Amino acid sequence: MVICKHTSEQRNLFFAGDIIVWEDDRNGNWDIYGYDMSTGKEFPTCIHPAEQYSPTVSGDMVVWEDKRNGNDDIYGARLP
């Protein structure tokens, strides 16, 4: 089963239950994308122009490290 076949680089995947999240550089910087195995749909989690990395899933939340303020902060979003 192919989860993401975009031509960009993907790395640092994490999964919990039916949700898989990873770092993806398809927009020219590292963003966070996800995939719901129960629906077969990919979704963007954070596509801010700054670097996002180290995604993880807990319950209905995705959290990651984010450099949008010039240092490493923790951000989160509810799953779609």
N, C-alpha and C positions, 0 to 999 in steps of 0.2 A: 504494500500500500504506500503510495506517495502522499506525503503530507503537504509539502511545499515544493513546487518545481520551478519557482522563479529563478532566473539566471543569476541573481545576485548571490552573495555568500550568506549562509545562515550558520549560526553557532549557538552554543550554550543553551540547549533545549532543556526544559523542565516539564514534567507532566504530573497530573494528579487527576484520578478518575478519567473522565472523557476529555479533559482539557490539556492541550499541549501549548506551551509558550516558548518563544525563542527570540534571539537577537537576529536582526535582518538588516542588511545594508542596501536594500533595493532603492532607497531614496538618497543615497550618497552619504549617509551617516547611519549609525546603529540605532534602530528603532525596535520596538517590541511588537511582535505579531503573535496571534494565537490561532488555534484550530480546535473546533469542537468535533470530536469523533462521533458523537451521537447524531449530529446533523450533517456532517461532512462539509462544514463551511469554515473557511478561513476568515479571520477578522483582525483589523489593526487594533492594538491596545494603546500604543502611544507612538505618534509619528511627528513629534516636536523636532525642530531643526537641530537641537542639541543632541548629545549622545545619551542613549539609554541602554542599560545593560543589566545583567544578572537577574532575569525575571524568575519569579516563583509564583505558585498558586496555592492559596489556602481558602477552602470553602468557595465562596463566590467572588473572591478578590484575587487580582493579579497585583503584585508589588514588584518594584524594580529600583535600581539606582539610576539617578538622573543628574546630568551636569548642566541643566539649563540656567542655574544661578552661579555658575563658575566653580562650584565645588560639588562634592557628592552628596546629594539629598535622596531621601526615600520618597517615592511617589506610589500611588496605588489607584486602581480603578475597579469598579464592579464588572464582572463578566457580562457580556451582552445577552 
